[in-house]
Amino acid sequence: MSRHSIHTDRAPQAIGTYSQAVRAGDTVYLSGQVPFDPATMQLVTGDIEVQARRVFENLKAVAEAAGGSLGHAVKLTIFLTDLANFARVNEVMATYFAKPYPARSTIGVAQLPRGAQIEIECVLHLG
């Protein structure tokens, strides 16, 4: 099975030793995205809804660079620094996905890179 990395300038550049995504066969593994503006590499300012929208836009850009879309998502993992934001993130997510929704886990964490309130990783199936 071939394996190759995915890159797009429409999403934030990796801030460590990882790829924006890796495609292995028909499966694409998107690295966790935080709410960085890809043009400035700075955290967007605003509440959890603003941050969640930026994260989904970043994921969308990487998914498209891989030859797919968020409609190909089969699994999301959401990391939140405050689980009280769970319902608001659901509302934002509903604007990016339609039924059947991807499988999902949501995990409360103490801290995320550069003070972000949310990070989301995603798995796509393009078969």
Secondary structure, 3 states (H helix, E strand, C coil): CCEEEECCCCCCCCCCCCCCEEEECCEEEEEEECCEECCCCEECCCCHHHHHHHHHHHHHHHHHHCCCCHHHEEEEEEEECCHHHHHHHHHHHCCCCCCCCCEEEEEECCCCHHHCCEEEEEEEECC
